[in-house]
Amino acid sequence: MIKHYILSINPNAEYEWEQRILRHPITAERPDFASLIAQAVGDEAGSYLVEVNIEVNLLA
């Protein structure tokens, strides 16, 4: 599953949580990684030990 996001970095932001923002390029929504992972396992009830591999490629 490949998803694209925009990462905005502002080390001078007033609050620490505003210094790094990850958002969808069209909707500007912030990704919900728990939901994305749940989709990958089919949204079946239960507890899962999962491995998440994040590969970052700078596109622009």
Secondary structure as UniProt FT lines:
FT   STRAND          6..9
FT   TURN            11..12
FT   HELIX           16..18
FT   STRAND          20..23
FT   TURN            25..27
FT   HELIX           33..40
FT   TURN            41..43
//
